[in-house]
């Protein structure tokens, strides 16, 4: 497996692979890889000749009060995992390699970034769209793999690719969970043992909400109220949002009569966790 820190090195390899007619799958990550990331890499391995994993904690998607400085990192372990999964190249640039002095070009998606995480993280999705665009340009990938864990991100990146005619296919992959239901996340490592236990409330609340929707409940307010009350039963949990939006435009809805995303963000102590379910007709 090749390890590249420079954009020029990735491009040089991509040039050769493209000449050979090989297809390229890209898995963008912020590192500290776990089985959720592994599932994306495995899928990319199955569907492409070449697999590139990017491992980059993207500073421009973090707000000033967020956890950029403390975001967990373990590049050596990431390399081992990627190698064991048969990745061809891991791209691990310094921030200064991705953002040169006087960097001032950004990509953004309106409407879909207004609600959910976009509300409390106003610059987040412009940062995501910008870095993802750069990674698409650098890797010339045919396909890129994103987890449903970050459902709003998946929707926004898919819309950006459609609206701006990017030559890439976006593949959404299911949420990978711990055995007890907690969605796998690099941020789970921040949780102490009591908080780790308390964090189970997210999956418990969503499981109940999904059951209501799947057995015919159409009133979004009722579903949100039930999810909210389950989360509030956990003293360590503080809700950022509990929202049901249409899966097309990510706008809040009152009546569940179309494809929906039910998404939550909850603080367990100081750790902000997200989770969701999607119900399509
Ligand atoms: P991150 O490193 O957190 O930016 O995540 C990189 C990619 O892995 C994103 O597309 C995430 O949605 C995806 N991902 C993270 N956690 C999971 C999970 N538990 N299941 C599936 N995909 C995930």
Boltz pocket constraint, residues with backbone or C-beta under 6 A from the ligand:
constraints:
  - pocket:
      binder: B
      contacts: [[A, 28], [A, 29], [A, 30], [A, 31], [A, 35], [A, 36], [A, 37], [A, 39], [A, 40], [A, 145], [A, 146], [A, 147], [A, 148], [A, 149], [A, 150], [A, 173], [A, 174], [A, 175], [A, 176], [A, 177], [A, 183], [A, 184], [A, 185], [A, 186]]
      max_distance: 6.0
